[in-house]
């Protein structure tokens, strides 16, 4: 990784793109410190400190702490991520959008435009809910229509601004801009996480114990990073052979290829979906007074991930089982709408190809479906391992969830790998250009 970055900085064109990306991230950091007019910036900081739930923890990590400090970038790019997922699902469900996607660059440009509109709409909806729901509880110094409108406008504009920065990074910088912004937000929480680990495991310990503890923590983190790298890069390649055919006066074809099926086909989406469904009732309950000794209160605590693996409350860990089942279900669901074995089999057949040992058509589709079901389950188990380890540590040692663990770690590793691949591809293209110019 460091060799790639060192070589990239030697190339002026790529160095300019890297510096541009860095400058945009600096702008985001400044924006994260600008408070919303009329908003009590310490409200959510105190709110988080008084909460026993972890419902807002992942959301706050994705915003780089802007949510807890209630800056103008409090919503961050979460509305854009949500709208992108919705548009991707709608592309499968609505034939007109699916046809638009197949039109090429023009179709994708229209879908991107619709995604922007939906992002603004979601940001408007989320900011309105926050301003009204928390405004009367102390979020706004003066809870009235004017202050609510100002808060909604500031949060919506901040989310749209971050979306614009992400698109500029994609065009003029390095990597996918939205992913880079999300990565930067999560990494910006690392100092707080390091302080949490130090306070819980190292503070007050003698030197030998502190050294051993530090080595254990580093070993666990490195092992998880390596595991996530393998999970993200693991691919099952299905060989495809294309038969020769006469075209004019010569024979063409006869080449061999492969279909790469990623083990973690759905990426981090299943964990995000499962976490959202589990935390939604807990988030809604924050707006009301709940008796946690009632049946409804016990159910809410069972859905709350911060109560799982607590030795004093083992019954609440039943919610973890539901969470794991949801991860597996969403892994299969998301893969089924993004990869169609029947369509792939038909395309192979039309191009005169076949999988060795498998007849073209329906048998190929069934074969691909069986392979897909197998590797999706392996990918889902990998996601479960990465997601559950931080929950176990958090429950057993009674510490807040770390931003660089679990779901966030998958995002961090995935974005870094994709960005490095983008840098290497641009370096490769430049080398080809230099060779051709010579």
C-alpha positions in Angstrom: 0.0 0.0 0.0 2.7 2.5 1.0 4.8 1.6 -2.1 1.7 2.3 -4.3 1.2 5.7 -2.7 4.9 6.5 -2.9 5.0 5.7 -6.6 1.7 7.6 -7.2 3.2 10.8 -5.7 6.0 10.7 -8.2 3.5 11.1 -11.0 2.3 14.7 -11.3 -1.2 13.9 -12.7 -2.0 11.5 -9.9 -0.3 13.6 -7.3 -2.6 16.5 -8.2 -5.7 14.2 -7.9 -4.5 13.0 -4.5 -3.9 16.6 -3.2 -7.3 17.6 -4.6 -9.0 14.8 -2.7 -7.1 15.7 0.5 -8.2 19.4 0.1 -11.8 18.3 -0.2 -11.5 16.2 3.0 -10.0 19.2 4.8 -13.1 21.3 3.8 -15.3 18.5 5.2 -13.4 18.6 8.5 -14.0 22.4 8.8 -17.7 21.9 8.0 -18.0 19.3 10.7 -17.0 22.0 13.3 -19.6 24.6 12.1 -22.7 24.5 14.4 -26.2 24.9 13.2 -27.7 28.3 14.1 -30.0 28.1 17.1 -29.0 24.6 18.0 -27.6 23.5 21.4 -24.5 21.7 20.2 -24.0 19.9 23.5 -27.5 18.4 23.5 -26.6 15.2 21.6 -23.3 14.9 23.4 -25.1 14.8 26.7 -27.8 12.6 25.1 -25.3 10.0 24.0 -23.6 10.0 27.5 -27.0 9.4 29.2 -28.1 6.6 26.9 -27.7 2.9 27.5 -28.6 2.1 23.9 -26.3 1.9 20.9 -28.9 2.8 18.4 -27.2 6.0 17.2 -23.6 4.8 17.6 -23.1 3.5 14.0 -24.9 6.5 12.5 -22.7 8.9 14.5 -19.5 7.0 13.3 -20.7 7.4 9.7 -21.0 11.1 10.2 -17.5 11.4 11.8 -19.0 12.7 15.0 -20.8 15.5 13.3 -24.1 14.1 14.5 -23.3 14.2 18.2 -21.9 17.7 17.9 -24.9 18.8 15.6 -22.8 20.6 13.0 -24.2 21.6 9.6 -23.0 18.2 8.3 -24.9 16.3 11.0 -26.6 14.0 8.5 -23.4 13.5 6.5 -23.9 11.4 3.4 -26.3 8.8 5.0 -29.3 10.2 2.9 -27.3 9.6 -0.3 -26.3 6.1 0.7 -29.9 5.3 1.6 -31.2 6.8 -1.7 -28.6 4.9 -3.7 -29.8 1.6 -2.1 -33.4 2.5 -2.8 -32.7 3.4 -6.4 -30.8 0.1 -6.9 -33.8 -1.8 -5.5 -36.2 0.2 -7.7 -34.1 -0.5 -10.8 -34.8 -4.2 -10.3 -38.5 -3.6 -9.5 -39.4 -1.0 -12.1 -38.9 -2.1 -15.7 -38.5 1.5 -17.0 -35.6 2.2 -14.6 -34.1 -1.2 -15.6 -34.3 -0.3 -19.2 -32.9 3.2 -18.5 -29.9 1.5 -16.8 -29.2 -0.6 -19.9 -29.1 2.5 -22.1 -25.5 3.1 -21.2 -24.0 6.4 -20.0 -27.1 8.5 -20.7 -29.3 6.1 -18.7 -26.9 6.0 -15.7 -26.7 9.8 -15.8 -30.5 10.0 -15.4 -30.6 7.5 -12.6 -27.8 9.5 -10.8 -30.0 12.6 -11.2 -33.0 10.8 -9.7 -30.7 9.7 -6.8 -29.7 13.3 -6.1 -33.4 14.4 -5.9 -34.2 11.4 -3.6 -31.2 12.3 -1.4 -32.4 15.9 -0.9 -35.9 14.5 -0.1 -34.6 12.0 2.4 -32.3 14.7 4.0 -35.4 17.0 4.3 -37.4 14.2 5.9 -34.7 13.2 8.3 -33.8 16.7 9.4 -37.5 17.6 9.9 -38.0 14.6 12.1 -34.9 15.4 14.2 -35.7 19.1 14.5 -39.3 18.5 15.5 -38.7 15.3 17.6 -35.7 16.6 19.6 -36.3 20.3 19.2 -38.7 20.6 22.1 -36.5 18.4 24.3 -33.6 20.8 24.3 -32.0 20.5 20.9 -33.2 24.0 19.9 -32.6 26.9 22.2 -35.9 28.5 21.1 -38.3 25.9 19.9 -40.5 27.6 17.3 -41.2 27.5 13.6 -38.4 29.8 12.6 -35.7 27.8 14.5 -37.0 24.5 13.1 -36.9 25.8 9.5 -33.3 27.1 10.0 -32.2 23.7 11.5 -33.9 21.7 8.7 -32.4 24.0 6.0 -28.9 23.8 7.4 -28.9 20.0 7.8 -30.4 19.4 4.3 -27.9 21.9 2.7 -25.1 20.2 4.5 -26.0 16.8 3.2 -26.4 18.1 -0.3 -23.0 19.8 0.0 -21.3 16.6 1.0 -23.0 14.8 -1.9 -21.6 17.5 -4.2 -18.1 17.1 -2.7 -18.3 13.3 -3.2 -19.1 13.8 -6.9 -16.3 16.3 -7.3 -13.8 13.8 -5.8 -15.0 11.1 -8.2 -14.5 13.4 -11.1 -11.3 15.2 -10.2 -9.8 13.2 -7.4 -9.0 9.5 -6.6 -11.5 6.7 -6.0 -15.3 6.8 -5.5 -16.0 10.2 -3.8 -18.9 9.1 -1.6 -17.0 6.1 -0.4 -13.9 8.2 0.3 -16.0 10.7 2.3 -17.6 7.9 4.3 -14.1 6.4 5.0 -12.8 9.7 6.2 -15.7 10.2 8.5 -15.2 6.8 10.1 -11.4 7.2 10.4 -11.9 10.6 12.1 -13.4 8.8 15.1 -10.3 6.7 15.6 -8.7 9.0 18.3 -11.8 8.7 20.5 -11.8 4.9 20.0 -8.1 4.7 21.0 -8.9 6.7 24.1 -11.8 4.4 25.0 -9.5 1.3 24.7 -6.8 3.0 26.7 -9.2 4.0 29.5 -10.8 0.6 29.7 -7.8 -1.7 29.3 -4.5 0.2 29.9 -5.1 3.0 32.3 -3.7 2.3 35.8 -2.1 -1.0 34.7 1.5 -1.8 35.4 3.9 -1.9 32.4 4.1 -5.7 31.8 0.3 -6.1 31.9 -0.1 -3.0 29.7 2.3 -4.4 27.1 0.6 -7.8 27.0 -2.8 -6.2 26.8 -1.7 -3.9 23.9 -0.2 -6.9 22.0 -3.5 -8.8 22.4 -5.6 -5.9 21.2 -3.3 -5.4 18.2 -3.3 -9.1 17.4 -7.2 -9.1 17.4 -7.4 -6.0 15.3 -4.8 -7.2 12.7 -6.5 -10.6 12.6 -9.9 -9.0 11.9 -8.3 -6.7 9.2 -6.7 -9.7 7.4 -10.0 -11.7 7.7 -12.0 -8.8 6.1 -9.4 -8.4 3.3 -9.8 -12.1 2.4 -13.6 -11.8 2.7 -13.7 -8.8 0.4 -11.3 -10.3 -2.2 -12.5 -13.9 -2.1 -13.8 -14.9 -5.6 -15.2 -18.2 -7.0 -14.4 -18.2 -10.7 -16.7 -20.3 -12.9 -14.8 -21.3 -16.1 -16.6 -20.6 -19.4 -15.5 -22.0 -22.8 -16.6 -20.4 -26.1 -16.9 -22.6 -29.1 -15.3 -21.7 -32.5 -17.5 -20.5 -35.3 -17.0 -19.5 -38.9 -17.2 -15.8 -39.5 -16.5 -14.8 -43.1 -13.5 -16.9 -44.2 -12.0 -17.4 -40.8 -12.7 -19.2 -37.6 -13.3 -17.0 -34.5 -14.0 -17.9 -30.9 -12.5 -20.8 -29.1 -11.4 -18.7 -26.2 -11.9 -19.4 -22.5 -13.1 -17.0 -19.8 -14.6 -17.1 -16.4 -17.4 -15.7 -14.3 -16.1 -14.1 -11.1 -18.6 -14.6 -8.2 -17.6 -12.7 -5.1 -18.0 -14.6 -1.9 -19.2 -11.4 -0.2 -21.5 -10.5 -3.1 -23.7 -8.1 -1.1 -20.8 -6.3 0.7 -21.8 -4.6 3.9 -25.5 -4.1 2.8 -26.9 -7.1 4.8 -25.4 -5.9 8.1 -26.7 -2.3 7.5 -30.2 -3.6 6.7 -30.3 -5.9 9.7 -28.9 -3.2 12.0 -31.5 -0.7 10.7 -34.4 -3.0 11.3 -33.2 -4.0 14.8 -32.5 -0.4 15.8 -35.6 1.3 14.3 -38.0 0.4 17.2 -35.3 1.5 19.7 -34.8 4.8 17.9 -38.5 5.5 17.8 -38.8 4.7 21.5 -36.3 7.6 22.3 -39.1 10.0 21.4 -41.4 8.6 24.1 -41.3 7.6 27.8 -40.9 3.9 28.0 -41.3 1.6 31.0 -38.5 -0.8 30.6 -40.0 -3.1 33.2 -43.0 -3.8 31.0 -43.2 -6.5 28.2 -42.6 -3.8 25.6 -39.6 -2.5 27.5 -38.1 -5.9 27.7 -38.6 -6.4 23.9 -36.9 -3.1 23.2 -33.9 -4.1 25.3 -33.8 -7.4 23.5 -33.6 -5.5 20.2 -30.9 -3.2 21.5 -27.4 -4.5 20.6 -25.8 -2.8 23.7 -27.6 -5.4 25.9 -26.3 -8.4 24.1 -23.7 -10.6 25.8 -24.2 -8.9 29.1 -23.4 -11.5 31.8 -26.0 -9.9 34.1 -28.8 -10.1 31.4 -28.2 -13.2 29.2 -31.9 -13.4 28.1 -31.5 -10.2 26.0 -29.0 -12.0 23.8 -31.9 -13.7 22.1 -32.0 -10.5 20.0 -28.6 -11.4 18.6 -30.1 -14.6 17.1 -32.7 -12.5 15.3 -29.9 -10.2 14.1 -27.8 -13.1 12.7 -30.8 -14.5 10.9 -31.6 -11.1 9.3 -28.0 -10.9 8.1 -28.3 -14.2 6.3 -31.7 -13.4 4.9 -30.6 -10.0 3.5 -27.4 -11.5 2.1 -29.5 -13.9 0.0 -32.1 -11.2 -0.8 -29.6 -8.6 -2.0 -27.7 -11.1 -4.0 -30.9 -12.3 -5.7 -31.7 -8.9 -7.0 -28.2 -8.0 -8.2 -27.3 -11.3 -9.8 -29.7 -13.2 -12.1 -28.4 -16.7 -12.9 -31.0 -17.2 -15.6 -30.0 -14.0 -17.4 -26.3 -14.9 -17.2 -26.9 -18.4 -18.5 -28.9 -17.0 -21.5 -26.2 -14.5 -22.3 -23.6 -17.3 -22.2 -25.7 -19.4 -24.5 -26.3 -16.5 -27.0 -22.5 -15.9 -27.2 -21.9 -19.6 -28.0 -20.4 -20.3 -24.6 -20.8 -23.1 -22.1 -19.5 -24.2 -18.7 -17.4 -27.3 -19.1 -19.5 -30.3 -18.1 -22.8 -28.4 -17.9 -25.3 -28.1 -20.7 -26.3 -24.6 -21.9 -29.6 -23.0 -20.9 -31.5 -24.1 -17.8 -28.9 -26.6 -16.5 -26.3 -23.7 -16.5 -28.8 -21.5 -14.7 -29.4 -24.2 -12.0 -25.6 -24.8 -11.7 -24.9 -21.1 -11.2 -27.8 -20.8 -8.7 -26.4 -23.7 -6.6 -22.9 -22.3 -6.6 -24.3 -18.9 -5.7 -26.3 -20.2 -2.8 -23.2 -21.9 -1.4 -20.8 -19.0 -1.6 -23.5 -16.5 -0.4 -23.9 -18.5 2.8 -20.1 -18.5 3.3 -20.1 -14.7 2.7 -22.9 -14.3 5.2 -21.1 -16.4 7.8 -18.0 -14.2 7.3 -20.1 -11.0 7.8 -21.6 -12.5 11.0 -18.1 -13.2 12.4 -17.0 -9.6 11.7 -20.2 -8.1 13.1 -20.4 -10.3 16.2 -16.9 -10.0 17.6 -17.3 -6.3 18.5 -20.7 -7.0 20.0 -19.1 -9.8 22.2 -16.3 -7.5 23.3 -18.6 -4.6 24.0 -21.0 -6.8 26.1 -18.4 -8.7 28.1 -16.2 -5.8 28.9 -18.9 -3.1 29.1 -17.4 -0.7 26.6 -19.0 1.4 23.9 -18.9 0.1 20.4 -15.7 1.0 18.5 -16.1 2.8 15.2 -13.3 0.8 13.5 -14.8 -2.6 14.3 -17.5 -4.7 12.7 -19.5 -3.0 10.0 -17.2 0.0 9.9 -14.1 -2.2 9.5 -15.7 -3.8 6.3 -16.3 -0.3 4.9 -12.8 0.9 5.8 -11.0 -2.1 4.2 -13.3 -2.2 1.2 -12.9 1.5 0.4 -9.1 1.4 0.9 -8.7 -1.6 -1.4 -10.9 -0.1 -4.1 -9.0 3.2 -3.9 -5.6 1.5 -4.2 -6.9 -0.4 -7.2 -8.0 2.8 -8.7 -4.6 4.4 -8.2 -2.8 1.4 -9.6 -5.1 1.4 -12.7 -4.5 5.1 -13.3 -0.7 4.5 -13.0 -1.0 1.5 -15.5 -3.0 3.7 -18.0 -0.3 6.4 -17.7 2.5 3.9 -18.3 0.7 2.7 -21.5 0.3 6.3 -22.7 4.0 6.9 -22.1 4.9 3.8 -24.0 2.7 4.7 -26.9 4.0 8.3 -27.0 7.6 7.0 -27.1 
